[in-house]
Amino acid sequence: MDVEKELKKKSPQGSVDALNTTRLMDSDNGLGIPLIRREQEIPGVLMPYRTRLNEDVVLAHEPYRTALHFFLEDYRFEGVWSRPREKLKYVSSVGFALSPDFSLYRDWPLTVQLWNVYRNRWCGAYWQSGGVKVIPTISWSTEESYTFCFLGVEKGSTVAISSVGVDLGNRHERSLFVSGCRAMVEAIEPEAVLLQAEVFPEELVREGGLRDVDLRRYPSHWQSIRQAQKEARQRDFERFQESLDVG
């Protein structure tokens, strides 16, 4: 079979390149994990993948940049890996995304966890090759995952993390999360960290080594939008007041 010819078809055979080996991305490490290039811009709003695009969601008339996030169950975004060309159209329609947060469960074999880090970075690098701005999403499981879970990210990059699904009230889970945060900061030295969390006590900022980084907090998507709209209305009011003073 001519793989390249098959891939160019409108409906190629699903298994012709299930591992996306015909689209290998640049890597800076011995494991071949693709490299997501450093992005300077920081989004104002994070939008869940597959949210229907409309003016209210993307805030077309506001000075806020919306980025897709993938802090969801894996099955909801598996298509970005299994049907990358098709799903690139949606990601490109937004133009800004966090790399997909494929899960790293601590009771999974390290090989499976490594594979999900590869898929995370591959999708991000693939989107960048299509003109999308991408911020790498970082996740980890136990200390054993540190050997690979921070690879494929340029030092000083802005990165994204989430405490969604982490029981911070559980001493063991909290310890794993905090230790991973500190290891990430040491390994990547991020310029900024985007944190999506409903609740994230200040002591976790200190314990996780996040006090000395530019920490940007993002609550739930709709809370972010409401806050952005509130701030936009406040700016409009201030401009109106200024125009009265000038007059």
ChimeraX commands (.cxc) that place a marker at each C-alpha (Angstrom):
marker #1 position 0.00,0.00,0.00 radius 0.5
marker #1 position 1.18,3.54,-0.80 radius 0.5
marker #1 position 0.67,5.12,2.62 radius 0.5
marker #1 position 1.10,8.72,1.47 radius 0.5
marker #1 position -1.34,8.22,-1.39 radius 0.5
marker #1 position -3.86,6.62,0.96 radius 0.5
marker #1 position -3.55,9.49,3.46 radius 0.5
marker #1 position -4.36,12.03,0.77 radius 0.5
marker #1 position -7.74,10.43,0.15 radius 0.5
marker #1 position -10.82,12.09,1.60 radius 0.5
marker #1 position -11.56,8.94,3.60 radius 0.5
marker #1 position -8.31,6.98,4.05 radius 0.5
marker #1 position -8.33,3.59,5.70 radius 0.5
marker #1 position -8.47,4.18,9.44 radius 0.5
marker #1 position -5.57,1.91,10.28 radius 0.5
marker #1 position -3.23,3.03,7.51 radius 0.5
marker #1 position -1.18,5.16,9.92 radius 0.5
marker #1 position -2.77,4.72,13.33 radius 0.5
marker #1 position 0.48,5.69,15.06 radius 0.5
marker #1 position 1.05,8.79,12.92 radius 0.5
marker #1 position 4.52,7.58,12.02 radius 0.5
marker #1 position 4.43,9.26,8.61 radius 0.5
marker #1 position 4.27,12.64,10.37 radius 0.5
marker #1 position 7.21,12.52,12.76 radius 0.5
marker #1 position 7.93,15.85,14.44 radius 0.5
marker #1 position 11.22,17.44,15.48 radius 0.5
marker #1 position 12.52,16.32,18.85 radius 0.5
marker #1 position 15.23,17.54,21.21 radius 0.5
marker #1 position 15.53,14.40,23.34 radius 0.5
marker #1 position 16.72,10.83,23.04 radius 0.5
marker #1 position 13.22,9.38,23.37 radius 0.5
marker #1 position 11.97,11.15,20.26 radius 0.5
marker #1 position 9.20,12.97,22.11 radius 0.5
marker #1 position 8.17,15.86,19.80 radius 0.5
marker #1 position 9.15,19.40,20.74 radius 0.5
marker #1 position 6.51,22.09,21.25 radius 0.5
marker #1 position 8.12,25.45,20.50 radius 0.5
marker #1 position 7.95,28.25,23.03 radius 0.5
marker #1 position 4.91,30.51,22.75 radius 0.5
marker #1 position 4.99,34.11,23.97 radius 0.5
marker #1 position 1.27,34.92,24.00 radius 0.5
marker #1 position -0.93,34.06,26.99 radius 0.5
marker #1 position -4.69,33.46,26.59 radius 0.5
marker #1 position -7.28,35.37,28.57 radius 0.5
marker #1 position -9.90,32.62,28.48 radius 0.5
marker #1 position -9.66,28.81,28.32 radius 0.5
marker #1 position -12.42,27.07,26.38 radius 0.5
marker #1 position -13.12,23.31,26.58 radius 0.5
marker #1 position -12.42,21.37,23.40 radius 0.5
marker #1 position -15.46,20.90,21.13 radius 0.5
marker #1 position -17.31,23.89,22.56 radius 0.5
marker #1 position -19.55,25.31,19.86 radius 0.5
marker #1 position -17.96,28.44,18.46 radius 0.5
marker #1 position -20.03,31.60,18.59 radius 0.5
marker #1 position -19.46,35.25,19.32 radius 0.5
marker #1 position -20.27,34.97,23.02 radius 0.5
marker #1 position -17.79,32.14,23.51 radius 0.5
marker #1 position -14.80,33.50,21.62 radius 0.5
marker #1 position -15.39,37.08,22.76 radius 0.5
marker #1 position -14.77,38.37,19.25 radius 0.5
marker #1 position -15.20,42.01,20.25 radius 0.5
marker #1 position -13.14,41.84,23.44 radius 0.5
marker #1 position -9.35,42.10,23.87 radius 0.5
marker #1 position -9.17,38.54,25.22 radius 0.5
marker #1 position -7.56,35.66,23.38 radius 0.5
marker #1 position -9.35,32.33,23.76 radius 0.5
marker #1 position -7.44,29.03,23.81 radius 0.5
marker #1 position -8.79,25.48,23.74 radius 0.5
marker #1 position -8.06,23.30,26.73 radius 0.5
marker #1 position -8.29,19.52,27.12 radius 0.5
marker #1 position -8.77,19.10,30.86 radius 0.5
marker #1 position -11.52,16.58,30.08 radius 0.5
marker #1 position -12.02,12.83,29.97 radius 0.5
marker #1 position -9.64,11.40,27.34 radius 0.5
marker #1 position -12.39,9.87,25.21 radius 0.5
marker #1 position -13.77,13.35,24.53 radius 0.5
marker #1 position -10.70,14.35,22.54 radius 0.5
marker #1 position -9.19,11.07,21.34 radius 0.5
marker #1 position -9.98,12.19,17.79 radius 0.5
marker #1 position -7.23,14.82,17.79 radius 0.5
marker #1 position -4.80,11.90,17.75 radius 0.5
marker #1 position -6.73,9.29,15.76 radius 0.5
marker #1 position -8.01,11.77,13.11 radius 0.5
marker #1 position -5.48,14.60,13.28 radius 0.5
marker #1 position -6.08,16.16,9.87 radius 0.5
marker #1 position -9.82,16.30,10.40 radius 0.5
marker #1 position -9.59,17.75,13.92 radius 0.5
marker #1 position -6.94,20.29,12.96 radius 0.5
marker #1 position -9.69,22.24,11.19 radius 0.5
marker #1 position -11.54,22.84,14.45 radius 0.5
marker #1 position -8.38,23.64,16.41 radius 0.5
marker #1 position -7.28,26.04,13.66 radius 0.5
marker #1 position -10.67,27.78,13.77 radius 0.5
marker #1 position -9.76,28.91,17.30 radius 0.5
marker #1 position -6.08,29.35,16.49 radius 0.5
marker #1 position -4.78,28.86,20.04 radius 0.5
marker #1 position -4.71,25.69,22.14 radius 0.5
marker #1 position -3.15,23.88,25.03 radius 0.5
marker #1 position -1.72,20.52,24.02 radius 0.5
marker #1 position -4.13,17.63,24.80 radius 0.5
marker #1 position -3.97,16.35,28.36 radius 0.5
marker #1 position -3.82,12.59,27.77 radius 0.5
marker #1 position -3.94,10.95,31.19 radius 0.5
marker #1 position -0.98,9.71,33.22 radius 0.5
marker #1 position -2.44,7.45,35.91 radius 0.5
marker #1 position 0.03,6.24,38.49 radius 0.5
marker #1 position -1.23,2.65,38.34 radius 0.5
marker #1 position -0.59,2.48,34.58 radius 0.5
marker #1 position 2.64,1.01,33.21 radius 0.5
marker #1 position 5.27,3.68,32.59 radius 0.5
marker #1 position 5.31,2.69,28.92 radius 0.5
marker #1 position 1.67,3.72,28.57 radius 0.5
marker #1 position 2.31,6.97,30.41 radius 0.5
marker #1 position 5.29,7.70,28.15 radius 0.5
marker #1 position 3.11,7.04,25.10 radius 0.5
marker #1 position 0.54,9.58,26.31 radius 0.5
marker #1 position 3.27,12.20,26.81 radius 0.5
marker #1 position 4.38,11.48,23.25 radius 0.5
marker #1 position 0.82,11.94,21.97 radius 0.5
marker #1 position 0.44,15.16,23.95 radius 0.5
marker #1 position 3.55,16.70,22.42 radius 0.5
marker #1 position 2.94,15.24,18.95 radius 0.5
marker #1 position -0.47,16.89,18.70 radius 0.5
marker #1 position 0.94,20.19,19.93 radius 0.5
marker #1 position 3.82,20.13,17.45 radius 0.5
marker #1 position 1.46,19.07,14.65 radius 0.5
marker #1 position -0.88,21.97,15.39 radius 0.5
marker #1 position 2.05,24.38,15.45 radius 0.5
marker #1 position 3.07,23.12,12.01 radius 0.5
marker #1 position -0.45,24.13,10.90 radius 0.5
marker #1 position -0.11,27.67,12.26 radius 0.5
marker #1 position -1.83,27.20,15.63 radius 0.5
marker #1 position -0.37,28.84,18.75 radius 0.5
marker #1 position 0.23,26.07,21.31 radius 0.5
marker #1 position 1.06,26.01,25.01 radius 0.5
marker #1 position 2.20,22.60,26.33 radius 0.5
marker #1 position 0.07,20.98,28.99 radius 0.5
marker #1 position 2.18,19.26,31.64 radius 0.5
marker #1 position 1.05,16.37,33.81 radius 0.5
marker #1 position 2.78,13.68,35.83 radius 0.5
marker #1 position 2.01,10.70,38.02 radius 0.5
marker #1 position 4.75,9.53,40.39 radius 0.5
marker #1 position 8.43,10.42,40.66 radius 0.5
marker #1 position 9.21,7.67,38.11 radius 0.5
marker #1 position 7.39,9.68,35.44 radius 0.5
marker #1 position 9.71,12.67,35.87 radius 0.5
marker #1 position 12.24,11.09,33.53 radius 0.5
marker #1 position 9.97,11.74,30.55 radius 0.5
marker #1 position 6.91,13.83,31.47 radius 0.5
marker #1 position 8.73,17.18,31.17 radius 0.5
marker #1 position 10.36,16.41,27.82 radius 0.5
marker #1 position 9.40,18.06,24.54 radius 0.5
marker #1 position 9.11,21.53,26.09 radius 0.5
marker #1 position 11.60,24.35,25.61 radius 0.5
marker #1 position 13.09,25.82,28.79 radius 0.5
marker #1 position 11.40,29.04,29.82 radius 0.5
marker #1 position 8.16,28.10,28.06 radius 0.5
marker #1 position 4.75,29.05,29.34 radius 0.5
marker #1 position 3.06,25.80,30.40 radius 0.5
marker #1 position -0.39,24.75,31.57 radius 0.5
marker #1 position -1.37,22.50,34.47 radius 0.5
marker #1 position -4.60,21.56,36.19 radius 0.5
marker #1 position -5.63,20.16,39.54 radius 0.5
marker #1 position -8.89,18.87,38.04 radius 0.5
marker #1 position -9.36,15.28,39.20 radius 0.5
marker #1 position -6.82,15.61,42.02 radius 0.5
marker #1 position -8.19,15.10,45.52 radius 0.5
marker #1 position -6.18,17.79,47.28 radius 0.5
marker #1 position -7.77,16.74,50.56 radius 0.5
marker #1 position -6.06,13.36,50.26 radius 0.5
marker #1 position -2.58,13.57,51.78 radius 0.5
marker #1 position -1.00,11.17,49.28 radius 0.5
marker #1 position -2.56,12.77,46.19 radius 0.5
marker #1 position -1.67,16.23,47.43 radius 0.5
marker #1 position 1.92,15.17,48.02 radius 0.5
marker #1 position 2.20,13.73,44.49 radius 0.5
marker #1 position 0.76,16.90,42.98 radius 0.5
marker #1 position 3.02,19.23,44.96 radius 0.5
marker #1 position 6.14,17.17,44.27 radius 0.5
marker #1 position 5.34,17.14,40.56 radius 0.5
marker #1 position 4.85,20.91,40.51 radius 0.5
marker #1 position 8.24,21.48,42.10 radius 0.5
marker #1 position 9.92,19.04,39.71 radius 0.5
marker #1 position 8.27,20.73,36.73 radius 0.5
marker #1 position 9.41,24.20,37.79 radius 0.5
marker #1 position 12.95,22.92,38.26 radius 0.5
marker #1 position 13.05,21.06,34.94 radius 0.5
marker #1 position 11.34,23.61,32.67 radius 0.5
marker #1 position 11.89,26.91,34.49 radius 0.5
marker #1 position 8.61,28.21,33.03 radius 0.5
marker #1 position 8.13,31.88,32.31 radius 0.5
marker #1 position 4.47,31.51,33.26 radius 0.5
marker #1 position 2.19,28.73,34.49 radius 0.5
marker #1 position -1.47,28.60,33.49 radius 0.5
marker #1 position -3.41,26.89,36.26 radius 0.5
marker #1 position -6.96,25.70,35.85 radius 0.5
marker #1 position -8.48,24.95,39.23 radius 0.5
marker #1 position -11.73,25.69,41.01 radius 0.5
marker #1 position -9.95,25.89,44.36 radius 0.5
marker #1 position -6.19,26.16,44.87 radius 0.5
marker #1 position -5.14,27.31,48.36 radius 0.5
marker #1 position -2.22,29.72,48.69 radius 0.5
marker #1 position -0.23,27.18,50.66 radius 0.5
marker #1 position -0.19,24.97,47.56 radius 0.5
marker #1 position 1.33,27.81,45.57 radius 0.5
marker #1 position 4.16,27.94,48.10 radius 0.5
marker #1 position 4.53,24.16,48.48 radius 0.5
marker #1 position 4.46,23.61,44.71 radius 0.5
marker #1 position 7.25,26.09,44.02 radius 0.5
marker #1 position 4.86,28.38,42.11 radius 0.5
marker #1 position 5.38,31.49,44.20 radius 0.5
marker #1 position 8.26,32.79,42.06 radius 0.5
marker #1 position 6.64,32.19,38.65 radius 0.5
marker #1 position 4.03,34.20,36.79 radius 0.5
marker #1 position 1.02,32.14,37.88 radius 0.5
marker #1 position -2.15,32.75,35.86 radius 0.5
marker #1 position -5.29,31.24,37.36 radius 0.5
marker #1 position -8.21,30.08,35.24 radius 0.5
marker #1 position -11.45,28.97,36.91 radius 0.5
marker #1 position -14.15,27.13,35.02 radius 0.5
marker #1 position -14.68,28.28,31.43 radius 0.5
marker #1 position -17.94,30.12,31.99 radius 0.5
marker #1 position -16.58,31.85,35.09 radius 0.5
marker #1 position -13.68,33.07,32.95 radius 0.5
marker #1 position -16.03,34.43,30.31 radius 0.5
marker #1 position -18.21,36.22,32.84 radius 0.5
marker #1 position -15.13,37.76,34.45 radius 0.5
marker #1 position -13.77,38.85,31.07 radius 0.5
marker #1 position -17.09,40.44,30.14 radius 0.5
marker #1 position -17.31,42.19,33.50 radius 0.5
marker #1 position -13.85,43.66,33.09 radius 0.5
marker #1 position -14.63,44.72,29.51 radius 0.5
marker #1 position -17.77,46.54,30.65 radius 0.5
marker #1 position -15.74,48.25,33.37 radius 0.5
marker #1 position -13.20,49.45,30.82 radius 0.5
marker #1 position -15.98,50.76,28.58 radius 0.5
marker #1 position -17.44,52.68,31.52 radius 0.5
marker #1 position -14.05,54.16,32.39 radius 0.5
marker #1 position -13.53,55.27,28.78 radius 0.5
marker #1 position -16.98,56.87,28.82 radius 0.5
marker #1 position -16.11,58.71,32.03 radius 0.5
marker #1 position -12.85,59.91,30.49 radius 0.5
marker #1 position -14.69,61.21,27.42 radius 0.5
marker #1 position -16.99,63.25,29.68 radius 0.5
marker #1 position -14.02,64.70,31.53 radius 0.5
marker #1 position -12.34,65.67,28.25 radius 0.5
marker #1 position -15.53,67.28,26.99 radius 0.5
marker link #1:1,2 radius 0.2
marker link #1:2,3 radius 0.2
marker link #1:3,4 radius 0.2
marker link #1:4,5 radius 0.2
marker link #1:5,6 radius 0.2
marker link #1:6,7 radius 0.2
marker link #1:7,8 radius 0.2
marker link #1:8,9 radius 0.2
marker link #1:9,10 radius 0.2
marker link #1:10,11 radius 0.2
marker link #1:11,12 radius 0.2
marker link #1:12,13 radius 0.2
marker link #1:13,14 radius 0.2
marker link #1:14,15 radius 0.2
marker link #1:15,16 radius 0.2
marker link #1:16,17 radius 0.2
marker link #1:17,18 radius 0.2
marker link #1:18,19 radius 0.2
marker link #1:19,20 radius 0.2
marker link #1:20,21 radius 0.2
marker link #1:21,22 radius 0.2
marker link #1:22,23 radius 0.2
marker link #1:23,24 radius 0.2
marker link #1:24,25 radius 0.2
marker link #1:25,26 radius 0.2
marker link #1:26,27 radius 0.2
marker link #1:27,28 radius 0.2
marker link #1:28,29 radius 0.2
marker link #1:29,30 radius 0.2
marker link #1:30,31 radius 0.2
marker link #1:31,32 radius 0.2
marker link #1:32,33 radius 0.2
marker link #1:33,34 radius 0.2
marker link #1:34,35 radius 0.2
marker link #1:35,36 radius 0.2
marker link #1:36,37 radius 0.2
marker link #1:37,38 radius 0.2
marker link #1:38,39 radius 0.2
marker link #1:39,40 radius 0.2
marker link #1:40,41 radius 0.2
marker link #1:41,42 radius 0.2
marker link #1:42,43 radius 0.2
marker link #1:43,44 radius 0.2
marker link #1:44,45 radius 0.2
marker link #1:45,46 radius 0.2
marker link #1:46,47 radius 0.2
marker link #1:47,48 radius 0.2
marker link #1:48,49 radius 0.2
marker link #1:49,50 radius 0.2
marker link #1:50,51 radius 0.2
marker link #1:51,52 radius 0.2
marker link #1:52,53 radius 0.2
marker link #1:53,54 radius 0.2
marker link #1:54,55 radius 0.2
marker link #1:55,56 radius 0.2
marker link #1:56,57 radius 0.2
marker link #1:57,58 radius 0.2
marker link #1:58,59 radius 0.2
marker link #1:59,60 radius 0.2
marker link #1:60,61 radius 0.2
marker link #1:61,62 radius 0.2
marker link #1:62,63 radius 0.2
marker link #1:63,64 radius 0.2
marker link #1:64,65 radius 0.2
marker link #1:65,66 radius 0.2
marker link #1:66,67 radius 0.2
marker link #1:67,68 radius 0.2
marker link #1:68,69 radius 0.2
marker link #1:69,70 radius 0.2
marker link #1:70,71 radius 0.2
marker link #1:71,72 radius 0.2
marker link #1:72,73 radius 0.2
marker link #1:73,74 radius 0.2
marker link #1:74,75 radius 0.2
marker link #1:75,76 radius 0.2
marker link #1:76,77 radius 0.2
marker link #1:77,78 radius 0.2
marker link #1:78,79 radius 0.2
marker link #1:79,80 radius 0.2
marker link #1:80,81 radius 0.2
marker link #1:81,82 radius 0.2
marker link #1:82,83 radius 0.2
marker link #1:83,84 radius 0.2
marker link #1:84,85 radius 0.2
marker link #1:85,86 radius 0.2
marker link #1:86,87 radius 0.2
marker link #1:87,88 radius 0.2
marker link #1:88,89 radius 0.2
marker link #1:89,90 radius 0.2
marker link #1:90,91 radius 0.2
marker link #1:91,92 radius 0.2
marker link #1:92,93 radius 0.2
marker link #1:93,94 radius 0.2
marker link #1:94,95 radius 0.2
marker link #1:95,96 radius 0.2
marker link #1:96,97 radius 0.2
marker link #1:97,98 radius 0.2
marker link #1:98,99 radius 0.2
marker link #1:99,100 radius 0.2
marker link #1:100,101 radius 0.2
marker link #1:101,102 radius 0.2
marker link #1:102,103 radius 0.2
marker link #1:103,104 radius 0.2
marker link #1:104,105 radius 0.2
marker link #1:105,106 radius 0.2
marker link #1:106,107 radius 0.2
marker link #1:107,108 radius 0.2
marker link #1:108,109 radius 0.2
marker link #1:109,110 radius 0.2
marker link #1:110,111 radius 0.2
marker link #1:111,112 radius 0.2
marker link #1:112,113 radius 0.2
marker link #1:113,114 radius 0.2
marker link #1:114,115 radius 0.2
marker link #1:115,116 radius 0.2
marker link #1:116,117 radius 0.2
marker link #1:117,118 radius 0.2
marker link #1:118,119 radius 0.2
marker link #1:119,120 radius 0.2
marker link #1:120,121 radius 0.2
marker link #1:121,122 radius 0.2
marker link #1:122,123 radius 0.2
marker link #1:123,124 radius 0.2
marker link #1:124,125 radius 0.2
marker link #1:125,126 radius 0.2
marker link #1:126,127 radius 0.2
marker link #1:127,128 radius 0.2
marker link #1:128,129 radius 0.2
marker link #1:129,130 radius 0.2
marker link #1:130,131 radius 0.2
marker link #1:131,132 radius 0.2
marker link #1:132,133 radius 0.2
marker link #1:133,134 radius 0.2
marker link #1:134,135 radius 0.2
marker link #1:135,136 radius 0.2
marker link #1:136,137 radius 0.2
marker link #1:137,138 radius 0.2
marker link #1:138,139 radius 0.2
marker link #1:139,140 radius 0.2
marker link #1:140,141 radius 0.2
marker link #1:141,142 radius 0.2
marker link #1:142,143 radius 0.2
marker link #1:143,144 radius 0.2
marker link #1:144,145 radius 0.2
marker link #1:145,146 radius 0.2
marker link #1:146,147 radius 0.2
marker link #1:147,148 radius 0.2
marker link #1:148,149 radius 0.2
marker link #1:149,150 radius 0.2
marker link #1:150,151 radius 0.2
marker link #1:151,152 radius 0.2
marker link #1:152,153 radius 0.2
marker link #1:153,154 radius 0.2
marker link #1:154,155 radius 0.2
marker link #1:155,156 radius 0.2
marker link #1:156,157 radius 0.2
marker link #1:157,158 radius 0.2
marker link #1:158,159 radius 0.2
marker link #1:159,160 radius 0.2
marker link #1:160,161 radius 0.2
marker link #1:161,162 radius 0.2
marker link #1:162,163 radius 0.2
marker link #1:163,164 radius 0.2
marker link #1:164,165 radius 0.2
marker link #1:165,166 radius 0.2
marker link #1:166,167 radius 0.2
marker link #1:167,168 radius 0.2
marker link #1:168,169 radius 0.2
marker link #1:169,170 radius 0.2
marker link #1:170,171 radius 0.2
marker link #1:171,172 radius 0.2
marker link #1:172,173 radius 0.2
marker link #1:173,174 radius 0.2
marker link #1:174,175 radius 0.2
marker link #1:175,176 radius 0.2
marker link #1:176,177 radius 0.2
marker link #1:177,178 radius 0.2
marker link #1:178,179 radius 0.2
marker link #1:179,180 radius 0.2
marker link #1:180,181 radius 0.2
marker link #1:181,182 radius 0.2
marker link #1:182,183 radius 0.2
marker link #1:183,184 radius 0.2
marker link #1:184,185 radius 0.2
marker link #1:185,186 radius 0.2
marker link #1:186,187 radius 0.2
marker link #1:187,188 radius 0.2
marker link #1:188,189 radius 0.2
marker link #1:189,190 radius 0.2
marker link #1:190,191 radius 0.2
marker link #1:191,192 radius 0.2
marker link #1:192,193 radius 0.2
marker link #1:193,194 radius 0.2
marker link #1:194,195 radius 0.2
marker link #1:195,196 radius 0.2
marker link #1:196,197 radius 0.2
marker link #1:197,198 radius 0.2
marker link #1:198,199 radius 0.2
marker link #1:199,200 radius 0.2
marker link #1:200,201 radius 0.2
marker link #1:201,202 radius 0.2
marker link #1:202,203 radius 0.2
marker link #1:203,204 radius 0.2
marker link #1:204,205 radius 0.2
marker link #1:205,206 radius 0.2
marker link #1:206,207 radius 0.2
marker link #1:207,208 radius 0.2
marker link #1:208,209 radius 0.2
marker link #1:209,210 radius 0.2
marker link #1:210,211 radius 0.2
marker link #1:211,212 radius 0.2
marker link #1:212,213 radius 0.2
marker link #1:213,214 radius 0.2
marker link #1:214,215 radius 0.2
marker link #1:215,216 radius 0.2
marker link #1:216,217 radius 0.2
marker link #1:217,218 radius 0.2
marker link #1:218,219 radius 0.2
marker link #1:219,220 radius 0.2
marker link #1:220,221 radius 0.2
marker link #1:221,222 radius 0.2
marker link #1:222,223 radius 0.2
marker link #1:223,224 radius 0.2
marker link #1:224,225 radius 0.2
marker link #1:225,226 radius 0.2
marker link #1:226,227 radius 0.2
marker link #1:227,228 radius 0.2
marker link #1:228,229 radius 0.2
marker link #1:229,230 radius 0.2
marker link #1:230,231 radius 0.2
marker link #1:231,232 radius 0.2
marker link #1:232,233 radius 0.2
marker link #1:233,234 radius 0.2
marker link #1:234,235 radius 0.2
marker link #1:235,236 radius 0.2
marker link #1:236,237 radius 0.2
marker link #1:237,238 radius 0.2
marker link #1:238,239 radius 0.2
marker link #1:239,240 radius 0.2
marker link #1:240,241 radius 0.2
marker link #1:241,242 radius 0.2
marker link #1:242,243 radius 0.2
marker link #1:243,244 radius 0.2
marker link #1:244,245 radius 0.2
marker link #1:245,246 radius 0.2
marker link #1:246,247 radius 0.2
view
